Amino acid sequence: MLSEIQYIDRSFPLFLPSVAFAFGAIVGSFLNVCIYRIPANKSIITPGSTCACGQPIKWFDNIPILSWFILRGKARCCGMSYSFRYPFVELLTGGLFLAAWTQHAPAKAACLMVLAGLLVCAAFIDLDHMEIPDRFSIGTAFVGIALSGLTPSLHGIVEPEHVLAVVKSLAASAIGAMIGSGLILWIGLAAEAVLRKDAMGFGDVKLLGGIGAFLGWQGAVFALFGGAVIGTIGLMLWLVAKAIVPALRAPKTEESQGLIGREIPFGPLLAAGALAYAFAFEDLADAYFSLIQEAIQSAPF
């Protein structure tokens, strides 16, 4: 099977990446359904896609990414506008699947595609509802551990004996889950003691544990601090934009208190940090963590 994939990739270098992107966009369309229906306790299977007015959406109006632009963001049946988030999620998921395929071997790429789908769902549900359902936090941990047993290369483990590789991979996954969840839990408890209010939801704790199950303790640590950096940069850019664009400086009311002082979900930042590690900084971050380990081991105490 692998040799056939390699043959196709050599003969038609753009074919498989295009398939990966298209498949990701289709998955993204399904994720849009999950993001809307799961918090509302609705079935993600039935009924099929429907407009806000209740009319079923025709298949040719439900083509990932393209349909929104063809229809100019308005439903054909009633003319009601619908959010740009729909094609954005499809484009984002397609891009992540493409990155997974082009940067990693097929087995690891498939595992990272699963992680990307889970994180995209968790992030957007957290944005909308300030909570992460257990199926995307605890579920991510269980799926990560299971895939680690099936695919030791997910943690970069290659051993002559398959059983030994599986044991090492499962250990790396379990350690990643425990360190990830434990690290953010203690940080949250410390922040709560200082601020005297809840500073971290348990959904974030469980989600980082799931990230660690997929990416090991290195990925969990990077996701935590990388997510904080991404959030800080985003906040700074928002403040700069607000200072430059007068329209963004709306007067504060009881309904709108601005970005400062408002509770901001941390789940999307954890997801962004995890995806940044998986698709951009894994080698660099792992090398940095290795240097720290060597320095600790060689310390005279």
C-alpha positions as CSV (number, residue, x, y, z in Angstrom):
1,M,0.0,0.0,0.0
2,L,2.8,2.4,1.0
3,S,4.7,1.7,-2.2
4,E,1.5,2.4,-4.3
5,I,1.1,5.8,-2.5
6,Q,4.8,6.6,-3.2
7,Y,4.4,5.7,-6.8
8,I,1.3,7.9,-7.2
9,D,3.1,10.7,-5.4
10,R,6.1,10.5,-7.7
11,S,4.0,10.2,-10.9
12,F,1.5,12.9,-10.0
13,P,3.0,15.1,-7.3
14,L,0.0,17.4,-7.0
15,F,-2.7,14.7,-6.9
16,L,-2.4,13.4,-3.3
17,P,-1.9,16.9,-1.7
18,S,-5.0,18.1,-3.6
19,V,-6.9,15.0,-2.3
20,A,-5.8,15.8,1.2
21,F,-7.0,19.4,0.9
22,A,-10.3,18.4,-0.6
23,F,-10.9,15.7,2.0
24,G,-10.0,18.2,4.7
25,A,-12.5,20.7,3.3
26,I,-15.2,18.0,3.3
27,V,-14.4,17.1,6.9
28,G,-14.5,20.8,7.7
29,S,-18.1,21.0,6.4
30,F,-19.0,18.2,8.7
31,L,-17.2,20.0,11.6
32,N,-19.4,23.0,11.0
33,V,-22.4,20.7,11.7
34,C,-20.7,19.4,14.9
35,I,-19.8,22.9,16.1
36,Y,-23.5,24.0,15.8
37,R,-25.4,20.9,16.8
38,I,-23.3,19.2,19.6
39,P,-23.7,22.1,22.1
40,A,-27.4,22.1,21.3
41,N,-27.7,18.3,22.0
42,K,-28.8,17.7,18.4
43,S,-28.0,14.8,16.2
44,I,-25.1,15.3,13.9
45,I,-26.4,12.7,11.5
46,T,-30.1,13.6,10.9
47,P,-31.6,15.7,9.6
48,G,-29.4,16.7,6.7
49,S,-28.0,20.2,6.3
50,T,-30.8,22.8,6.5
51,C,-31.0,26.5,6.2
52,A,-32.0,28.7,9.2
53,C,-35.4,29.0,7.6
54,G,-35.9,25.3,7.8
55,Q,-35.5,24.4,4.2
56,P,-33.1,21.6,3.2
57,I,-29.9,22.7,1.5
58,K,-29.4,21.3,-2.0
59,W,-26.2,19.3,-2.5
60,F,-25.0,21.9,-5.1
61,D,-25.4,24.6,-2.5
62,N,-23.4,22.7,0.0
63,I,-20.0,22.4,-1.8
64,P,-17.3,23.1,0.8
65,I,-15.7,26.6,0.4
66,L,-17.1,27.3,-3.1
67,S,-20.8,27.5,-2.3
68,W,-20.4,30.4,0.1
69,F,-18.6,32.5,-2.6
70,I,-20.9,31.4,-5.4
71,L,-24.0,32.4,-3.3
72,R,-22.2,35.5,-2.0
73,G,-22.9,34.4,1.6
74,K,-26.7,34.3,1.2
75,A,-29.0,31.2,1.2
76,R,-30.6,30.5,-2.1
77,C,-34.0,29.5,-0.6
78,C,-34.6,32.6,1.5
79,G,-31.8,35.1,0.8
80,M,-30.7,35.1,4.5
81,S,-27.1,35.8,5.1
82,Y,-24.9,33.2,6.7
83,S,-21.6,33.5,8.4
84,F,-18.2,33.5,6.7
85,R,-17.2,31.1,9.5
86,Y,-18.5,28.2,7.4
87,P,-16.1,28.5,4.5
88,F,-13.4,29.6,7.0
89,V,-13.6,26.3,9.0
90,E,-13.6,24.3,5.7
91,L,-10.6,26.2,4.4
92,L,-8.8,25.9,7.7
93,T,-9.4,22.2,8.0
94,G,-8.4,21.7,4.4
95,G,-5.2,23.6,5.0
96,L,-4.3,21.6,8.1
97,F,-4.9,18.3,6.3
98,L,-2.7,19.5,3.5
99,A,0.0,20.5,5.9
100,A,-0.2,17.1,7.6
101,W,0.1,15.2,4.4
102,T,3.0,17.3,2.9
103,Q,5.1,17.4,6.2
104,H,4.7,13.9,7.6
105,A,4.7,10.3,6.6
106,P,1.2,8.9,5.7
107,A,0.6,7.1,9.1
108,K,1.5,10.1,11.2
109,A,-0.2,12.5,8.8
110,A,-3.5,10.6,9.3
111,C,-3.1,10.8,13.1
112,L,-2.5,14.5,12.9
113,M,-5.5,15.0,10.7
114,V,-7.7,13.4,13.4
115,L,-6.1,15.7,16.0
116,A,-6.7,18.8,13.8
117,G,-10.4,17.9,13.4
118,L,-10.9,17.4,17.1
119,L,-9.1,20.7,17.9
120,V,-11.0,22.8,15.3
121,C,-14.3,21.5,16.8
122,A,-13.1,22.2,20.4
123,A,-11.8,25.6,19.6
124,F,-14.9,27.0,17.9
125,I,-17.3,25.4,20.4
126,D,-15.3,27.1,23.2
127,L,-15.4,30.4,21.4
128,D,-19.2,30.2,21.2
129,H,-20.1,28.7,24.5
130,M,-17.0,29.1,26.8
131,E,-16.9,25.3,27.3
132,I,-15.3,22.3,25.8
133,P,-17.5,19.1,25.6
134,D,-15.8,16.1,27.2
135,R,-15.9,14.2,23.8
136,F,-13.4,16.8,22.5
137,S,-11.2,16.9,25.7
138,I,-11.3,13.5,27.4
139,G,-12.2,12.0,24.0
140,T,-9.0,13.5,22.5
141,A,-6.9,11.9,25.2
142,F,-8.4,8.4,24.6
143,V,-8.1,8.7,20.8
144,G,-4.5,9.9,21.2
145,I,-3.5,7.0,23.4
146,A,-5.3,4.5,21.0
147,L,-3.6,5.9,17.9
148,S,-0.2,6.0,19.7
149,G,-0.6,2.2,20.2
150,L,-1.4,1.7,16.6
151,T,1.1,4.2,15.2
152,P,4.3,4.5,17.2
153,S,5.7,6.9,14.6
154,L,3.3,9.5,15.9
155,H,5.8,10.0,18.7
156,G,8.8,9.4,16.5
157,I,9.5,5.9,17.9
158,V,11.0,3.4,15.5
159,E,12.2,0.0,17.0
160,P,13.1,-3.3,15.4
161,E,10.6,-5.0,17.6
162,H,7.1,-3.8,17.1
163,V,5.9,-4.7,20.5
164,L,8.7,-2.5,22.1
165,A,7.8,0.4,19.8
166,V,4.1,0.1,20.9
167,V,5.0,0.1,24.6
168,K,7.3,3.1,24.2
169,S,4.7,5.0,22.2
170,L,1.9,4.3,24.7
171,A,4.2,5.4,27.5
172,A,5.0,8.6,25.7
173,S,1.3,9.3,25.1
174,A,0.3,8.6,28.7
175,I,3.1,10.7,30.1
176,G,2.1,13.5,27.7
177,A,-1.5,13.3,28.9
178,M,-0.5,13.4,32.6
179,I,2.1,16.2,32.3
180,G,-0.2,18.3,30.0
181,S,-3.2,18.1,32.3
182,G,-1.2,18.4,35.5
183,L,0.8,21.4,34.3
184,I,-2.2,23.5,33.3
185,L,-4.1,22.4,36.4
186,W,-1.4,23.7,38.8
187,I,-1.0,26.9,36.8
188,G,-4.8,27.4,37.0
189,L,-4.9,26.7,40.7
190,A,-2.1,29.2,41.3
191,A,-3.8,31.8,39.2
192,E,-7.0,31.2,41.0
193,A,-5.3,31.7,44.4
194,V,-3.8,35.0,43.2
195,L,-6.8,36.4,41.4
196,R,-9.4,34.9,43.8
197,K,-11.6,33.7,41.0
198,D,-11.7,30.9,38.5
199,A,-8.8,31.4,36.1
200,M,-8.9,28.1,34.1
201,G,-11.7,25.8,33.2
202,F,-11.4,22.1,33.6
203,G,-12.2,21.8,29.9
204,D,-8.8,23.4,29.2
205,V,-7.1,21.0,31.7
206,K,-8.6,17.9,29.9
207,L,-8.0,19.3,26.4
208,L,-4.3,19.9,27.1
209,G,-4.1,16.3,28.4
210,G,-5.6,15.2,25.1
211,I,-3.0,17.3,23.2
212,G,-0.2,15.6,25.3
213,A,-1.6,12.2,24.4
214,F,-1.2,13.0,20.7
215,L,2.0,15.1,20.8
216,G,3.8,14.0,23.9
217,W,4.8,16.2,26.9
218,Q,6.8,18.4,24.6
219,G,3.8,19.2,22.5
220,A,1.7,19.8,25.6
221,V,4.2,22.2,27.1
222,F,4.6,24.1,23.8
223,A,0.8,24.3,23.3
224,L,0.4,25.9,26.8
225,F,3.1,28.5,26.5
226,G,2.8,28.9,22.7
227,G,-0.9,29.5,23.1
228,A,-0.2,32.1,25.7
229,V,2.2,33.9,23.3
230,I,-0.3,33.7,20.4
231,G,-3.0,35.2,22.7
232,T,-0.7,38.0,23.8
233,I,0.3,38.8,20.2
234,G,-3.4,38.8,19.2
235,L,-4.3,41.1,22.0
236,M,-1.5,43.5,21.1
237,L,-2.6,43.5,17.5
238,W,-6.2,44.2,18.5
239,L,-5.1,47.1,20.7
240,V,-3.0,48.6,17.9
241,A,-5.9,48.2,15.4
242,K,-8.3,49.7,17.9
243,A,-6.0,52.7,18.3
244,I,-5.7,53.2,14.6
245,V,-9.3,52.5,13.4
246,P,-11.9,54.8,15.0
247,A,-14.7,52.4,14.3
248,L,-13.3,49.9,16.7
249,R,-13.3,52.3,19.5
250,A,-17.0,51.8,20.3
251,P,-18.2,53.2,23.7
252,K,-18.4,50.7,26.4
253,T,-21.8,49.6,27.6
254,E,-23.1,47.0,30.0
255,E,-23.5,44.7,27.0
256,S,-20.1,45.4,25.5
257,Q,-17.2,45.9,27.9
258,G,-14.5,45.6,25.3
259,L,-11.8,43.0,25.1
260,I,-10.1,44.0,28.3
261,G,-11.9,42.6,31.3
262,R,-13.9,40.1,29.3
263,E,-13.5,36.3,29.9
264,I,-11.5,34.9,26.9
265,P,-11.7,31.2,26.2
266,F,-8.2,29.6,26.4
267,G,-9.2,26.4,24.4
268,P,-8.7,28.1,21.0
269,L,-5.2,29.3,22.1
270,L,-4.3,25.8,23.3
271,A,-5.5,24.4,19.9
272,A,-3.5,27.1,18.0
273,G,-0.3,26.3,20.1
274,A,-0.7,22.5,19.5
275,L,-1.2,23.0,15.8
276,A,1.8,25.3,15.6
277,Y,3.9,22.7,17.3
278,A,2.7,19.9,15.0
279,F,3.1,21.7,11.7
280,A,5.8,24.3,12.3
281,F,7.9,24.0,15.4
282,E,8.1,20.4,16.4
283,D,11.8,19.8,15.5
284,L,12.9,23.2,16.9
285,A,11.0,22.8,20.1
286,D,12.1,19.2,20.7
287,A,15.7,20.2,20.1
288,Y,15.3,23.0,22.7
289,F,13.7,20.6,25.3
290,S,16.6,18.2,24.7
291,L,19.1,20.9,25.5
292,I,17.3,21.6,28.7
293,Q,17.2,18.0,29.7
294,E,21.0,17.6,29.0
295,A,21.7,20.7,31.1
296,I,19.7,19.4,34.0
297,Q,21.3,15.9,33.8
298,S,24.8,17.4,33.7
299,A,24.1,19.9,36.6
300,P,26.4,19.2,39.6
301,F,23.6,18.5,42.1
